[in-house]
């Protein structure tokens, strides 16, 4: 069957389809009437069929899609490899990340935090049919308080205001509404969100639009209980006061996490420079099995 599948994929370019194999059993298809194809090796058992006429803009869009896919698969493999059984989805928006986890096979508990009232209702509807997906209407920070959230259309609402660069980069920042939101410390709510899980092995996902280090600080010493985490780390400051990448990574490494992957989140179209990376980290000493045991395929030594 694999041979038949390869032959079928090899025929698709003749019908105007671009085929990108991203791993066993997975391929991306795209269509362009002006495609001209060439085939390149893409790792063991895979071929990358490339459209030679793709514009620079189309190439960057393709790379973003591929990075999103590879990042999601990397996280799914890491959750399995480290035996994570509760993912804290901080800055959940309408549940995109949680849905992605489910699509890639994660079946454990998901606890989503989203403070903006209108968005929380959409998030609750998304989670309604999944009993193992909990929703909390709070932001996370280093202090328990109520404060003003800068609410922006899409997924860019933040407890921080936009920087000068952010205002130039995103037109949506010209239409900011203020809403009062609740902020909780993670260490004060962790027992509640882990309740009922035998031998909890939590994983922390942070996407708080510049506030990740504050949310991280709110875990206090209990951050040592997390087997892994991910955070958007910035090369360019979109919000006033948001930490730069080196500061954020230093804090995470200081707490015992080590980088397993870096995936571009936002790229400036005009220059090609990356504004933010999704940084995925794990606590190596929290592996379920001893390091000498055979690793999962996703983390096998090359």
N, C-alpha and C positions, 0 to 999 in steps of 0.2 A: 504493500500500500504506500509506503513512503516514496518509492520510486515513481509510482503513478502520480502521486501528489506533486512531485518535483517536475514531472513532465507537463502536468496541467499548468503549473505556475510558469513554466518556460514558454507555454503557448500564449499566455495572456497578453504579453507585449504586442503580439501581432494584431490584437484587437483593440489597440489604443489604451491599454491599461499598464500603468507603472507598478511593479511589484517590488516591495521592500520586505525581505525576510528579517524579522527581528528576533528569531529564536525558534526552537522546536515547536511546530504546530501554529506559528504566528506569522502573519504577513500583513503589510499595509498595502492597499491598492489605491491608486489615484489615476485620474483620467485627464488627458490633454490631447487634443486632435493633432497638435504639432510635436508630439513627443518623438524624440530620437533616443534610443536606448543603448546602454553598454552594461556589461555584467562585470561586477567586481567581487572578489572573495570577501565574505563577511563573517569570518570565524568558522570553526569546524562545523561542517554539515550545512552551511548557509551561504546563500549568494545574495548580493545586493544589486538589484536592477535599477540603474540610474538614468534619469532623463537628462540627456546632455544639453537640451535646450532650455532647461529650467533657468529662470532669471535669478539674480541674486536675491531679490525679495522673496521669490517662491522657495528658494533654497533655505533661507532663514526660517520661513514658516514651517517648512518640512522638518528642519532641525529641532524647532521648538516642540512639534508634535512628537517626534521621536524621543526627545529628552523627557517629555512628560510621561510617555509610555514606559521608558526604561527606568525612570525614577519610581514610578508606581510599582513596577515589578520588583525593583530592588527592595523597596520597603516591605512588600508582601513576603519576599524571601527572608528578609531580616526578622520579621515578626515570627515566622515559623521557626527559623534557626535558633532564636533566643527564647522561644516558648512564651511569647507575650500573650496574655489573656485579657488585657484591658487596655484599650487605646483611649487616651484623653485627647480629644480633638478641640483644641483651644483656638478660638477664632473660626467657628464652624461655618459662618454665613448660612447658606440654605442647605448645607449637607453634602456639598460636592465631594469632599474628601472621604466622608463615611461611605457614600455610595461607591466610590472608587475602591475602597478597601473590600467591600462586599464583592464587587465584580472580580477582584483578583484573589478571592478565596478565603479572606479572613472571616472567621465565624465567631470570634470572641466578643466580649462586651465592648461597646463604643460609648463614650460619654462625651457629648458635644456641648461646648460652652459658647454661647452667643448672646450678647447683652442688648442688642437693639430690638425693641419690642416688635415692630412690624416684621423684621426678619426672623425673629424667634418663632412667630406663628407659622411661617413657611417651613421652618426647620422642623417644627413639631409635626406638621402634616407629612413631611418626608419620612419621619421616623415612626409614624403611627402604626404601621404594620410590622414593625421589627421590634419585638419585645426586649431584645438585647441591645437596643440603641436608646440611650437615655439622653435627655436634653435638660440643660441647666441655663436659666436666663441671666447669666452673669458674665462679666469680664473677669480675668484673673490679673492680679497685680501683687505688689509687695506690701500693700496696706489695705485693710478692709475699710471700705468707704463707699460713698456715692459721689459721682463726679460727672462731668460733662463729656459726652462723646461727640466727636465731629462726624456726623453721618453724611456719607457720600453715596451716590448711586453706584451700583455694582458691588464690589467686594473690597472697597478701600476705606471704609470707615475706621477711624482711629481715635484713641485717647490723646494723640498728639496732633498738633496743627501742621499743615503742609509747609515745607521749606520753600525758599525762593526757587530752587531747582524743581521741586514738585509742582509748584504753581505753573511754571513754564511747560513742564512735561505733560501735565494732565489738565485738560480744560474743565473736567468735572469738578475740580477743586473750587471753581468759581461759584458753585451752588452747594454750599455746606449748610446743613441744619444742625442745631444743637439739641441733644436729648440727654436727660439725666439717666444714668445707668448705675447698676450695682457692681461693685468690685469686691471679689473675695480672694483670700489667700489660699493657695492650693493645699498647704499643709493643714488648714482648718477644715477642709472639706474632703480630704483624701479618704479617710475611713468610711465616709458615707458612700462615695462612689465605688469603693472596692468591696462593699458589704456583700456577703454571700459568695465571694470567690475564694475557693480553697487555694492557698499558696499563691497569692496575687503576684503577677509579674507585669507591672504596668509599663506602658510606652507613652511618651509625651510628644504630641505634635503641636507646634507653636506657629501660628500665622496671625499675628495681632497687629500688623501694619506699624512696625516700629517699636512695639511695646514688649517684644519677646523677653528681653532680659528682666524686665519688671515682673512678668508672669513667672519666669524661671526663679527669680529671687524669692517669690512667695512660697515656693516648695520647701524652703529652709533645708534642714538636714535630711528631710524625707526624700530629697531628690536622689539619695543613695539607693532608694528602693526601686528606681526605674532601670529597666534593662537596656533601654535605648530611647532615642529622641530624635526629633528633627526640628529645624528652625530656619526661617528665611533670614539670611545674612546679607547685609547691604554693602555694595561697593560705592553706591551713590546714595546720599541721604535725601529721601523723598519727603520725610517728615522732620520737623525741628526736634533736635535732641535725640534722634534715633542713633543707636550705636553703629559703628562701622564693623565690617566683617571681622577684622583682627581682634577687636574688643570682645565681640560676642563669642568667637571661637575660643579665645583664651579663658573665658568664664566657663564654658562647657567642658573644656579639657581640664580645667582646674577642679571640676567636680567629678572627674574620673571617666568622662566620655571620650571616645576616639572616633575619628571620621571614617565612615565606610563608603560615603558617596557624596558627590557634589553635582547638582543638576541646575542649569540655568532656568530661572523663572521668568525674568523680564529682560528683554534685550532692546536697546535703542536702535530703531530701524535705520536712522540716518548714518550712524557711526559704526553699528554692529557691536558696541560695547555692552557687556552684561551689567545690569543694574543690581540684580539680586540673584543669589544662588539659594536653592533649597539644600541645606546641609543636613545629612543624615549621619547619626552617630550611635554608637553602641558602647555598653560597658563590658569589655572583654571578659572580666572576671565573673560575669553573671551568666555565662553559658550554661545551658541545661546539662550538656554532656561535657566531659573533660576535653580540653583543647586537642589532646592527642587523638581523639575519635575522628572518624571520617567526617569532613564538613559537608554541608548540603551542596548541591551542584552549583548554586548561585554564588557560593563563596569558595569554590575549589581553587587551589593554587594553579595559576597559569604556567 
